[in-house]
Amino acid sequence: ALLQQERVISGDRPGLTRDAIQIQWTWNDRPVQLVDTAGIRRMAKRDHSDNIEDLAVRDAMRAMKVADVAVLVLDADARMLQRQELAIADAVVREGRSIVVAANKMDLLIDAEYTKEDYAMGVKDQIEKRFPMLRSTPVVPMSSLTGESVQDLMPVVFEARDRWSRVINTGLLNRWLSDITFDKSPPFVNGVQSRIKYIMQTKGRPPTFLLFCNVDALPASYLRFLTRNFQESFKMYGMEVRLAVKKSAENPYHDKEKINRGGMGLGGREARKKRMITELKSHGKPPKKGTRRRMQRARGRYS
């Protein structure tokens, strides 16, 4: 339907598609590699008379692990997400991929009382209840048979990919962190008031961020709060945002004996005393105003 060509065989029969078929394509002058994989059924429903279907499932999982965006195609006629479809969404999240849901066969479902917007909202609610980090996941209702709304899929896919690979400026991240911790301070951890010093992005694809704190770990509830607010602030929907905590390095001189240099200046107190004595011996003149007392103390020590 996307290519408007008859390139692969499809149908209602389970196991009809067995290989992951790669197709090179260009959409709006942007290169695309489409991979049409076999459907993944539950283990109990697979054909175990041979290992062809198991190999097809492994091939589909390998394709998912290297994809930028995984498009989860649903049968809209079922009117709800099945357990296996939720398991596939979970696998996409754990692999750190971005996910877009395509609700196919909407032509069998839409009527005056049930619209495609109703179905899209229902799918979003089901996904969010199971996977809170996937709130507001993009859902595209469509019909491959009639071609209705098929053209809406690729813009959503590229938007998801751009969000997934986005690199956020460190200054912007820390301004966000300052605002969110001002509204809700980090909790106590083992009797210590936790404090997030700063945040930085370590990589994209998937977006991963490092929180530098004065503790080894933050409570899971507070990390969920940060993740939810982060997704809402930066529109990181349809993917997992990974927040890691690292205890920042202590002052290297924290446990060492403090060195008392006794004031400011090049070389410290001892060097200044030597310079003052040298000047007094060489010139034989009294010290300048303001330095007499220090010179007298120095003369008494080094005479």
C-alpha positions in Angstrom: 0.0 0.0 0.0 2.8 2.4 0.8 4.6 1.7 -2.5 1.4 1.4 -4.5 2.8 -1.7 -6.0 2.2 -5.4 -5.7 5.6 -6.4 -4.2 4.8 -9.0 -1.5 2.2 -11.7 -0.8 -0.2 -11.0 2.0 -3.4 -12.4 3.3 -5.4 -13.6 6.3 -3.7 -17.0 6.5 -1.3 -17.3 9.4 2.3 -18.0 8.4 1.9 -16.7 4.9 4.8 -14.3 5.2 7.9 -16.1 6.3 10.9 -14.1 5.3 11.9 -10.5 6.3 11.8 -8.8 2.9 13.9 -5.7 2.5 12.8 -3.0 0.0 14.8 0.1 -0.9 12.6 3.1 -1.4 12.6 6.9 -1.5 10.0 9.0 0.2 10.1 12.8 -0.4 13.7 12.5 -1.5 14.6 10.7 1.7 16.0 7.1 1.4 14.0 4.5 3.3 14.7 0.8 3.8 11.5 -1.0 4.5 11.6 -4.4 6.0 8.3 -6.4 5.9 8.6 -9.1 8.5 6.5 -12.2 9.3 3.8 -11.9 12.0 4.8 -13.0 15.4 2.2 -15.4 17.0 2.2 -16.7 20.5 4.2 -19.8 21.1 1.1 -21.9 21.7 -0.4 -21.0 18.4 2.7 -21.6 16.2 3.0 -24.5 13.9 5.5 -26.8 15.5 5.4 -29.5 12.8 8.6 -27.8 11.5 10.8 -25.0 12.5 10.0 -22.6 9.6 7.7 -20.4 11.6 10.2 -20.2 14.5 13.0 -19.2 12.1 10.6 -16.5 10.6 10.0 -15.1 14.1 13.8 -15.0 14.8 14.3 -13.2 11.5 11.6 -10.6 12.4 13.2 -10.0 15.9 16.6 -9.5 14.3 15.1 -6.9 11.9 13.5 -5.1 14.8 16.7 -4.9 16.8 18.5 -2.9 14.0 15.5 -0.8 12.9 15.2 2.9 13.7 11.4 2.8 13.9 9.3 -0.3 14.4 5.8 0.0 13.0 3.4 -2.3 14.9 0.6 -3.2 12.6 -2.6 -4.1 14.4 -5.8 -5.7 13.2 -8.3 -2.9 14.0 -11.2 -5.3 13.6 -10.3 -6.8 17.0 -11.1 -3.4 18.6 -8.4 -3.8 21.2 -4.8 -4.8 21.7 -4.1 -8.5 22.1 -1.7 -9.8 24.7 0.8 -10.8 22.0 0.8 -7.3 20.5 1.5 -5.9 23.9 4.4 -8.3 24.2 5.8 -7.2 20.9 5.5 -3.5 22.0 7.4 -4.5 25.2 10.2 -6.1 23.1 10.5 -2.9 21.0 10.8 -0.8 24.1 13.5 -3.0 25.7 15.5 -2.8 22.5 15.4 1.0 22.6 13.6 1.4 19.3 11.0 4.1 18.5 7.5 2.7 17.9 4.6 3.8 15.7 1.3 1.9 15.7 -0.6 1.4 12.4 -4.2 0.3 12.9 -5.0 -1.5 9.7 -8.4 -2.7 8.3 -10.2 0.4 9.6 -12.6 0.0 6.6 -14.2 -2.9 8.5 -14.7 -0.9 11.7 -15.6 2.7 11.1 -19.2 3.6 11.3 -21.2 6.6 12.5 -20.8 5.7 16.2 -17.2 4.6 16.2 -14.6 6.7 14.4 -10.9 6.1 13.7 -10.1 8.8 16.3 -12.0 6.7 18.9 -9.9 3.7 18.1 -6.7 5.6 18.1 -7.5 7.0 21.6 -8.4 3.5 22.8 -5.1 2.0 21.6 -3.1 4.9 23.3 -4.9 4.3 26.6 -4.2 0.5 26.5 -0.5 1.0 25.7 -0.1 3.7 28.4 -1.7 1.4 31.1 0.7 -1.4 30.3 3.8 0.8 29.5 3.6 4.2 31.1 6.8 5.3 29.2 4.9 4.8 25.9 2.3 7.5 26.7 1.0 9.3 23.7 2.4 6.8 21.3 1.6 7.8 17.7 -1.3 5.7 16.3 -2.2 5.9 12.6 -5.6 4.4 11.7 -5.5 3.3 8.0 -6.8 0.8 5.5 -4.3 -0.9 3.2 -7.2 -2.3 1.1 -8.8 1.1 0.2 -5.6 3.2 0.7 -7.4 5.5 3.2 -4.9 7.4 5.4 -2.0 5.3 4.2 -0.2 8.5 3.2 -0.4 9.6 6.9 2.0 6.9 8.0 5.4 8.0 6.7 5.3 11.6 8.1 4.6 10.1 11.5 7.4 7.6 11.1 10.0 10.3 10.2 8.8 12.5 13.1 9.3 9.6 15.4 12.8 8.9 14.0 13.8 12.5 14.4 12.7 12.6 18.1 14.4 9.3 18.7 17.8 10.5 17.3 17.6 14.0 18.8 20.5 15.4 20.7 19.5 18.0 23.3 21.8 20.9 24.3 23.2 20.5 27.8 22.3 24.0 28.8 18.6 23.4 27.8 18.6 20.1 29.8 19.9 21.8 32.9 17.4 24.6 32.7 14.7 22.0 32.5 16.3 20.2 35.5 16.4 23.3 37.5 12.7 24.0 36.9 11.5 20.5 37.7 13.6 20.1 40.8 12.4 23.5 42.0 8.8 22.3 41.7 9.5 18.9 43.3 12.8 18.4 45.2 14.5 15.0 45.1 13.6 12.9 48.1 15.8 11.7 50.9 17.9 8.6 50.3 19.2 6.7 53.4 18.7 9.8 55.5 20.5 12.1 53.0 18.8 14.8 51.1 19.5 13.8 47.5 20.5 16.5 45.1 20.8 16.4 41.3 23.8 18.5 40.3 23.4 18.5 36.6 22.3 16.3 33.6 23.9 15.5 30.3 22.9 13.4 27.3 25.3 10.5 26.7 23.9 9.3 23.5 20.8 9.3 21.2 19.1 6.4 19.5 17.7 5.6 22.2 17.9 8.9 24.1 20.0 8.3 27.2 20.8 10.8 29.9 23.1 10.8 32.9 22.1 12.4 36.2 25.0 13.5 38.4 23.9 13.3 42.0 25.3 13.2 45.5 23.8 9.7 46.1 24.3 6.4 44.3 20.7 6.0 43.2 17.3 7.8 43.2 14.0 6.2 44.1 12.2 4.6 41.1 9.1 6.7 41.7 11.1 9.9 41.4 12.8 8.7 38.2 9.3 7.9 36.8 8.3 11.4 37.7 11.3 12.9 35.9 10.8 10.6 32.8 7.1 11.6 32.5 7.9 15.3 32.8 10.8 14.9 30.4 8.6 13.3 27.7 6.0 16.0 28.0 8.6 18.8 27.9 10.6 17.5 24.9 7.9 15.5 23.1 9.8 12.2 23.5 6.7 10.1 22.8 6.7 6.5 21.5 10.0 5.5 22.9 11.8 4.8 26.2 13.8 7.6 27.7 16.6 6.2 29.7 17.8 8.1 32.8 20.9 6.8 34.6 22.2 8.0 37.9 25.9 8.5 38.7 27.3 9.7 42.0 29.6 12.6 41.1 33.2 12.4 42.1 34.2 13.7 45.5 36.8 16.4 46.0 40.2 14.6 45.7 41.5 16.5 48.7 38.5 15.8 50.8 40.2 13.1 53.0 43.7 14.6 52.8 45.3 16.9 55.4 44.6 20.5 54.5 47.6 22.5 53.4 47.6 25.9 55.1 49.4 28.2 52.7 48.9 31.1 55.1 47.6 33.7 52.7 47.7 34.6 49.1 50.5 35.3 46.7 53.0 33.4 44.6 54.8 30.8 46.7 52.8 31.2 49.9 53.9 32.6 53.3 57.3 31.0 53.4 58.4 32.3 50.0 57.3 35.8 50.9 59.3 35.8 54.1 62.4 34.7 52.2 61.9 37.5 49.6 61.4 40.1 52.3 64.6 39.1 54.1 66.6 39.0 50.9 65.3 42.5 50.1 66.3 43.8 53.6 69.8 42.4 53.4 70.5 43.6 49.9 69.2 47.2 50.2 69.6 47.8 54.0 66.5 50.0 54.0 63.5 49.7 56.2 60.5 48.0 54.6 57.8 50.0 52.9 54.8 51.2 54.8 52.4 48.4 55.6 55.0 45.6 55.5 57.1 46.6 58.6 55.4 44.2 61.0 55.7 41.2 58.6 59.3 42.0 58.0 60.0 42.2 61.7 58.5 38.8 62.3 60.4 37.4 59.4 63.7 38.8 60.7 63.2 37.3 64.1 62.6 33.8 62.6 65.4 33.8 60.1 68.1 35.7 62.0 
